[in-house]
Amino acid sequence: MVKLFDLKGKAGKEVKLPAVFETTYRPDLIRRAVLSEQSKKKQKQGRFPLAGRRVAAASMGPGRGASKVPRSTGSGTHHGGRGTLIHSTVGGRMLFPPSTDKKIIEKMNKKEHKLAFKSAIAATSQKELVLSRGHKAEDVEETPIVVKDSIMEISGTKKLLSTLQLLGLGNDLERTSTRKIRAGKGKMRGRKYKTKTGPLLIVTEDCPVMKAGNNVLGFEIVTTRQLSVENLAPGGDPARFTIWTESAIKHFKEL
């Protein structure tokens, strides 16, 4: 049993959690499930089959005091006499280019993935695991936090932030309020900033609060249909600080 909170942070009646929250904690399966989900988002990498081969070249053969490397017979970039075509030359083909036939999806049994999903949900109810993950949830009496469905009607970011602070999420949102500039070449590749993972709000359907939460760093809102192991355990680390709406809890009771 957990308390049901309103938008002012006041506790009301108690709500019974579904049986899924009693699932055994399996961090090994959770990590495997996250890696499996991430691998399905990857784009296959390959090379153009004629890369490095579209050049007129031939070997001069032995007896000329030079290596038998194919040399260009044309002009321009591949001027006459310059080694080309093979992998050890500038502009030549790759020795073993990556192929699109490579299997990059990490497969996982359906029953194992289902158990990992249920275990990731159950881990959000263990406060010691939530704290060990790095979340600032010391001021919260119990996890997960269950809040009334009226939170789904919030349409402004300012009102959403004040509501989350009244629910006891202020310290954790402050932890994720700053971004860090990434070290390395990732800065040049569209991922300049690193943001810490903050709380997760689970709702039952698309609603105004999903747009209001876009501007809160580290905060994420998903529907019960979109919910995945990666949402509950980002990076494979279980026990994310989670807020459930009353209808979302009822949804899992029906399942």
VOKOL-690221 format. One record per residue (C-alpha): residue in one letter; z, y, x. Coordinates in Angstrom, 3 decimals, decimal comma. Layout:
! residues N
<site residu="A" Z="Z" Y="Y" X="X"/>
...
! end
This chain:
! residues 255
<site residu="M" Z="0,000" Y="0,000" X="0,000"/>
<site residu="V" Z="-0,861" Y="3,513" X="1,211"/>
<site residu="K" Z="-0,285" Y="6,931" X="-0,295"/>
<site residu="L" Z="-3,050" Y="8,830" X="-2,070"/>
<site residu="F" Z="-3,299" Y="12,457" X="-0,898"/>
<site residu="D" Z="-4,730" Y="15,471" X="-2,691"/>
<site residu="L" Z="-6,620" Y="18,339" X="-1,050"/>
<site residu="K" Z="-3,334" Y="20,155" X="-0,295"/>
<site residu="G" Z="-1,999" Y="17,247" X="1,734"/>
<site residu="K" Z="0,589" Y="16,219" X="-0,852"/>
<site residu="A" Z="1,160" Y="12,524" X="-1,425"/>
<site residu="G" Z="0,873" Y="11,127" X="-4,939"/>
<site residu="K" Z="0,658" Y="7,580" X="-6,231"/>
<site residu="E" Z="0,244" Y="4,580" X="-3,965"/>
<site residu="V" Z="-3,043" Y="2,717" X="-3,612"/>
<site residu="K" Z="-3,379" Y="-0,929" X="-2,671"/>
<site residu="L" Z="-5,792" Y="-1,546" X="0,186"/>
<site residu="P" Z="-8,482" Y="-4,236" X="-0,253"/>
<site residu="A" Z="-8,062" Y="-7,662" X="1,338"/>
<site residu="V" Z="-10,616" Y="-6,701" X="4,033"/>
<site residu="F" Z="-7,870" Y="-4,680" X="5,763"/>
<site residu="E" Z="-6,013" Y="-7,937" X="6,484"/>
<site residu="T" Z="-8,828" Y="-9,340" X="8,652"/>
<site residu="T" Z="-7,892" Y="-10,573" X="12,120"/>
<site residu="Y" Z="-8,451" Y="-8,066" X="14,915"/>
<site residu="R" Z="-11,420" Y="-9,231" X="17,048"/>
<site residu="P" Z="-12,341" Y="-6,586" X="19,657"/>
<site residu="D" Z="-14,741" Y="-9,011" X="21,378"/>
<site residu="L" Z="-16,878" Y="-9,453" X="18,252"/>
<site residu="I" Z="-16,733" Y="-5,741" X="17,462"/>
<site residu="R" Z="-18,139" Y="-4,818" X="20,877"/>
<site residu="R" Z="-20,910" Y="-7,410" X="20,568"/>
<site residu="A" Z="-21,845" Y="-6,135" X="17,115"/>
<site residu="V" Z="-22,057" Y="-2,523" X="18,363"/>
<site residu="L" Z="-24,309" Y="-3,535" X="21,272"/>
<site residu="S" Z="-26,484" Y="-5,515" X="18,848"/>
<site residu="E" Z="-26,837" Y="-2,512" X="16,505"/>
<site residu="Q" Z="-27,621" Y="-0,169" X="19,399"/>
<site residu="S" Z="-30,304" Y="-2,487" X="20,799"/>
<site residu="K" Z="-32,203" Y="-2,346" X="17,484"/>
<site residu="K" Z="-32,589" Y="1,428" X="17,868"/>
<site residu="K" Z="-34,287" Y="1,204" X="21,258"/>
<site residu="Q" Z="-37,982" Y="1,878" X="21,645"/>
<site residu="K" Z="-40,015" Y="-0,658" X="23,534"/>
<site residu="Q" Z="-41,272" Y="0,526" X="26,904"/>
<site residu="G" Z="-44,606" Y="-0,367" X="28,425"/>
<site residu="R" Z="-47,482" Y="0,855" X="30,586"/>
<site residu="F" Z="-51,128" Y="1,567" X="29,923"/>
<site residu="P" Z="-52,957" Y="-1,628" X="31,039"/>
<site residu="L" Z="-55,557" Y="0,315" X="33,069"/>
<site residu="A" Z="-53,084" Y="2,685" X="34,743"/>
<site residu="G" Z="-53,973" Y="2,923" X="38,448"/>
<site residu="R" Z="-57,075" Y="0,778" X="38,004"/>
<site residu="R" Z="-59,621" Y="3,335" X="36,756"/>
<site residu="V" Z="-61,079" Y="4,115" X="40,160"/>
<site residu="A" Z="-64,126" Y="2,931" X="42,088"/>
<site residu="A" Z="-62,754" Y="1,162" X="45,169"/>
<site residu="A" Z="-63,645" Y="-1,675" X="47,498"/>
<site residu="S" Z="-62,340" Y="-3,164" X="50,737"/>
<site residu="M" Z="-64,374" Y="-2,573" X="53,918"/>
<site residu="G" Z="-63,545" Y="-6,093" X="55,043"/>
<site residu="P" Z="-62,510" Y="-7,298" X="58,521"/>
<site residu="G" Z="-63,812" Y="-6,195" X="61,903"/>
<site residu="R" Z="-63,515" Y="-2,414" X="61,411"/>
<site residu="G" Z="-60,182" Y="-1,770" X="63,051"/>
<site residu="A" Z="-58,572" Y="-0,880" X="59,715"/>
<site residu="S" Z="-56,578" Y="-2,710" X="57,078"/>
<site residu="K" Z="-58,387" Y="-4,533" X="54,293"/>
<site residu="V" Z="-56,806" Y="-2,272" X="51,632"/>
<site residu="P" Z="-59,276" Y="-1,261" X="48,864"/>
<site residu="R" Z="-60,522" Y="2,236" X="49,599"/>
<site residu="S" Z="-62,024" Y="4,771" X="47,225"/>
<site residu="T" Z="-65,771" Y="5,210" X="47,278"/>
<site residu="G" Z="-65,728" Y="8,365" X="45,152"/>
<site residu="S" Z="-64,645" Y="11,984" X="45,581"/>
<site residu="G" Z="-62,082" Y="14,381" X="44,158"/>
<site residu="T" Z="-58,529" Y="13,066" X="43,822"/>
<site residu="H" Z="-59,516" Y="9,665" X="45,163"/>
<site residu="H" Z="-61,677" Y="10,870" X="48,014"/>
<site residu="G" Z="-63,737" Y="8,413" X="50,011"/>
<site residu="G" Z="-61,821" Y="6,235" X="52,439"/>
<site residu="R" Z="-58,410" Y="6,746" X="50,850"/>
<site residu="G" Z="-56,419" Y="3,597" X="50,015"/>
<site residu="T" Z="-56,062" Y="3,080" X="46,270"/>
<site residu="L" Z="-55,919" Y="0,518" X="43,465"/>
<site residu="I" Z="-53,135" Y="-1,767" X="44,759"/>
<site residu="H" Z="-49,382" Y="-1,247" X="44,346"/>
<site residu="S" Z="-48,671" Y="-0,198" X="47,949"/>
<site residu="T" Z="-50,969" Y="2,847" X="47,759"/>
<site residu="V" Z="-50,457" Y="6,316" X="46,315"/>
<site residu="G" Z="-51,717" Y="6,404" X="42,714"/>
<site residu="G" Z="-52,249" Y="2,654" X="42,615"/>
<site residu="R" Z="-51,106" Y="0,242" X="39,918"/>
<site residu="M" Z="-47,520" Y="-0,979" X="39,580"/>
<site residu="L" Z="-46,712" Y="-4,418" X="40,950"/>
<site residu="F" Z="-44,762" Y="-5,591" X="37,887"/>
<site residu="P" Z="-45,105" Y="-2,951" X="35,137"/>
<site residu="P" Z="-42,713" Y="-3,143" X="32,149"/>
<site residu="S" Z="-44,173" Y="-5,011" X="29,206"/>
<site residu="T" Z="-43,803" Y="-4,355" X="25,479"/>
<site residu="D" Z="-43,329" Y="-8,101" X="25,029"/>
<site residu="K" Z="-39,879" Y="-7,936" X="26,620"/>
<site residu="K" Z="-37,105" Y="-8,900" X="24,194"/>
<site residu="I" Z="-34,647" Y="-6,005" X="24,053"/>
<site residu="I" Z="-32,814" Y="-6,874" X="20,803"/>
<site residu="E" Z="-29,419" Y="-8,513" X="21,229"/>
<site residu="K" Z="-29,256" Y="-11,054" X="18,440"/>
<site residu="M" Z="-26,012" Y="-11,898" X="16,650"/>
<site residu="N" Z="-25,220" Y="-14,451" X="13,976"/>
<site residu="K" Z="-24,899" Y="-12,995" X="10,470"/>
<site residu="K" Z="-21,453" Y="-14,478" X="9,876"/>
<site residu="E" Z="-20,201" Y="-13,192" X="13,233"/>
<site residu="H" Z="-21,566" Y="-9,718" X="12,508"/>
<site residu="K" Z="-19,924" Y="-9,756" X="9,079"/>
<site residu="L" Z="-16,584" Y="-10,756" X="10,621"/>
<site residu="A" Z="-16,955" Y="-7,976" X="13,230"/>
<site residu="F" Z="-17,594" Y="-5,435" X="10,450"/>
<site residu="K" Z="-14,529" Y="-6,568" X="8,495"/>
<site residu="S" Z="-12,420" Y="-6,586" X="11,666"/>
<site residu="A" Z="-13,546" Y="-3,030" X="12,519"/>
<site residu="I" Z="-12,471" Y="-1,886" X="9,044"/>
<site residu="A" Z="-9,079" Y="-3,587" X="9,423"/>
<site residu="A" Z="-8,528" Y="-1,989" X="12,851"/>
<site residu="T" Z="-8,603" Y="1,503" X="11,292"/>
<site residu="S" Z="-5,343" Y="0,669" X="9,451"/>
<site residu="Q" Z="-3,355" Y="-0,017" X="12,644"/>
<site residu="K" Z="-1,922" Y="3,266" X="13,842"/>
<site residu="E" Z="-1,033" Y="1,996" X="17,337"/>
<site residu="L" Z="-4,698" Y="1,057" X="17,899"/>
<site residu="V" Z="-5,858" Y="4,460" X="16,619"/>
<site residu="L" Z="-3,511" Y="6,207" X="19,061"/>
<site residu="S" Z="-4,521" Y="3,945" X="21,957"/>
<site residu="R" Z="-8,165" Y="4,918" X="21,353"/>
<site residu="G" Z="-7,254" Y="8,517" X="22,162"/>
<site residu="H" Z="-6,967" Y="10,095" X="18,720"/>
<site residu="K" Z="-4,243" Y="12,678" X="18,086"/>
<site residu="A" Z="-2,685" Y="11,073" X="15,004"/>
<site residu="E" Z="1,023" Y="11,378" X="15,827"/>
<site residu="D" Z="1,647" Y="13,687" X="12,828"/>
<site residu="V" Z="0,136" Y="11,196" X="10,376"/>
<site residu="E" Z="2,580" Y="8,823" X="8,670"/>
<site residu="E" Z="0,116" Y="5,982" X="8,130"/>
<site residu="T" Z="-3,500" Y="5,071" X="8,625"/>
<site residu="P" Z="-6,007" Y="5,021" X="7,128"/>
<site residu="I" Z="-5,696" Y="8,228" X="5,124"/>
<site residu="V" Z="-6,809" Y="7,845" X="1,498"/>
<site residu="V" Z="-7,717" Y="11,082" X="-0,276"/>
<site residu="K" Z="-8,818" Y="11,937" X="-3,807"/>
<site residu="D" Z="-12,526" Y="12,060" X="-4,675"/>
<site residu="S" Z="-12,348" Y="15,824" X="-5,140"/>
<site residu="I" Z="-12,898" Y="16,180" X="-1,376"/>
<site residu="M" Z="-16,519" Y="15,162" X="-1,999"/>
<site residu="E" Z="-17,141" Y="18,402" X="-3,917"/>
<site residu="I" Z="-16,230" Y="20,711" X="-1,001"/>
<site residu="S" Z="-19,326" Y="22,702" X="-0,074"/>
<site residu="G" Z="-18,042" Y="25,042" X="2,661"/>
<site residu="T" Z="-17,156" Y="24,205" X="6,251"/>
<site residu="K" Z="-14,204" Y="26,625" X="6,275"/>
<site residu="K" Z="-12,618" Y="24,999" X="3,230"/>
<site residu="L" Z="-13,244" Y="21,529" X="4,648"/>
<site residu="L" Z="-11,491" Y="22,427" X="7,913"/>
<site residu="S" Z="-8,440" Y="23,802" X="6,088"/>
<site residu="T" Z="-8,276" Y="20,640" X="3,949"/>
<site residu="L" Z="-8,469" Y="18,377" X="7,001"/>
<site residu="Q" Z="-5,678" Y="20,331" X="8,693"/>
<site residu="L" Z="-3,462" Y="19,927" X="5,614"/>
<site residu="L" Z="-4,114" Y="16,185" X="5,781"/>
<site residu="G" Z="-2,841" Y="16,094" X="9,382"/>
<site residu="L" Z="-6,135" Y="15,996" X="11,274"/>
<site residu="G" Z="-5,746" Y="19,396" X="12,951"/>
<site residu="N" Z="-4,741" Y="18,079" X="16,394"/>
<site residu="D" Z="-7,584" Y="15,571" X="16,510"/>
<site residu="L" Z="-10,156" Y="18,175" X="15,451"/>
<site residu="E" Z="-8,852" Y="20,503" X="18,156"/>
<site residu="R" Z="-9,354" Y="17,706" X="20,695"/>
<site residu="T" Z="-13,049" Y="17,491" X="19,758"/>
<site residu="S" Z="-13,640" Y="21,223" X="19,289"/>
<site residu="T" Z="-15,064" Y="21,777" X="22,794"/>
<site residu="R" Z="-18,184" Y="20,356" X="24,388"/>
<site residu="K" Z="-18,585" Y="19,330" X="28,000"/>
<site residu="I" Z="-21,757" Y="19,788" X="30,048"/>
<site residu="R" Z="-22,993" Y="16,417" X="31,195"/>
<site residu="A" Z="-23,122" Y="15,650" X="34,903"/>
<site residu="G" Z="-26,471" Y="14,450" X="36,224"/>
<site residu="K" Z="-30,089" Y="14,600" X="35,161"/>
<site residu="G" Z="-29,313" Y="13,977" X="31,500"/>
<site residu="K" Z="-29,050" Y="17,777" X="31,197"/>
<site residu="M" Z="-32,833" Y="17,938" X="31,584"/>
<site residu="R" Z="-33,496" Y="15,170" X="29,062"/>
<site residu="G" Z="-32,237" Y="16,599" X="25,804"/>
<site residu="R" Z="-28,608" Y="15,494" X="26,125"/>
<site residu="K" Z="-26,990" Y="18,399" X="27,957"/>
<site residu="Y" Z="-23,647" Y="18,327" X="26,133"/>
<site residu="K" Z="-21,079" Y="15,574" X="25,612"/>
<site residu="T" Z="-18,825" Y="15,706" X="22,539"/>
<site residu="K" Z="-15,730" Y="13,600" X="21,978"/>
<site residu="T" Z="-15,645" Y="11,313" X="18,963"/>
<site residu="G" Z="-13,452" Y="12,633" X="16,156"/>
<site residu="P" Z="-12,423" Y="11,438" X="12,690"/>
<site residu="L" Z="-14,664" Y="9,622" X="10,220"/>
<site residu="L" Z="-14,810" Y="10,352" X="6,483"/>
<site residu="I" Z="-16,145" Y="7,587" X="4,219"/>
<site residu="V" Z="-17,550" Y="8,548" X="0,800"/>
<site residu="T" Z="-19,474" Y="6,577" X="-1,833"/>
<site residu="E" Z="-22,608" Y="8,712" X="-2,263"/>
<site residu="D" Z="-24,460" Y="11,764" X="-0,984"/>
<site residu="C" Z="-22,388" Y="14,823" X="-1,874"/>
<site residu="P" Z="-21,884" Y="18,514" X="-0,853"/>
<site residu="V" Z="-19,179" Y="17,700" X="1,715"/>
<site residu="M" Z="-21,741" Y="15,858" X="3,875"/>
<site residu="K" Z="-23,540" Y="19,144" X="4,525"/>
<site residu="A" Z="-20,253" Y="21,018" X="5,025"/>
<site residu="G" Z="-19,196" Y="18,584" X="7,749"/>
<site residu="N" Z="-22,333" Y="19,026" X="9,857"/>
<site residu="N" Z="-20,863" Y="21,998" X="11,744"/>
<site residu="V" Z="-17,565" Y="20,298" X="12,683"/>
<site residu="L" Z="-17,827" Y="18,924" X="16,219"/>
<site residu="G" Z="-16,982" Y="15,231" X="16,543"/>
<site residu="F" Z="-16,491" Y="14,837" X="12,780"/>
<site residu="E" Z="-18,729" Y="12,393" X="10,914"/>
<site residu="I" Z="-19,272" Y="11,620" X="7,229"/>
<site residu="V" Z="-20,998" Y="8,443" X="6,028"/>
<site residu="T" Z="-21,449" Y="6,677" X="2,725"/>
<site residu="T" Z="-20,292" Y="3,128" X="2,079"/>
<site residu="R" Z="-23,935" Y="1,977" X="2,185"/>
<site residu="Q" Z="-24,545" Y="3,629" X="5,575"/>
<site residu="L" Z="-21,263" Y="2,410" X="7,073"/>
<site residu="S" Z="-21,745" Y="0,226" X="10,158"/>
<site residu="V" Z="-19,687" Y="-1,253" X="12,960"/>
<site residu="E" Z="-20,924" Y="1,518" X="15,259"/>
<site residu="N" Z="-19,474" Y="4,173" X="12,913"/>
<site residu="L" Z="-16,079" Y="2,434" X="12,879"/>
<site residu="A" Z="-16,070" Y="1,637" X="16,608"/>
<site residu="P" Z="-18,258" Y="4,125" X="18,546"/>
<site residu="G" Z="-19,171" Y="2,788" X="21,954"/>
<site residu="G" Z="-17,632" Y="-0,569" X="21,063"/>
<site residu="D" Z="-14,071" Y="0,821" X="21,033"/>
<site residu="P" Z="-12,400" Y="-0,091" X="17,707"/>
<site residu="A" Z="-9,855" Y="1,763" X="15,533"/>
<site residu="R" Z="-11,483" Y="5,112" X="14,854"/>
<site residu="F" Z="-9,344" Y="7,656" X="12,984"/>
<site residu="T" Z="-10,665" Y="7,192" X="9,432"/>
<site residu="I" Z="-10,292" Y="8,935" X="6,065"/>
<site residu="W" Z="-11,309" Y="7,052" X="2,918"/>
<site residu="T" Z="-11,966" Y="8,495" X="-0,514"/>
<site residu="E" Z="-10,334" Y="6,742" X="-3,452"/>
<site residu="S" Z="-13,708" Y="5,582" X="-4,790"/>
<site residu="A" Z="-14,671" Y="4,138" X="-1,379"/>
<site residu="I" Z="-11,511" Y="2,011" X="-1,403"/>
<site residu="K" Z="-12,390" Y="0,797" X="-4,926"/>
<site residu="H" Z="-15,911" Y="-0,030" X="-3,738"/>
<site residu="F" Z="-14,567" Y="-2,437" X="-1,103"/>
<site residu="K" Z="-12,149" Y="-3,926" X="-3,628"/>
<site residu="E" Z="-15,112" Y="-4,880" X="-5,792"/>
<site residu="L" Z="-16,912" Y="-6,427" X="-2,828"/>
! end
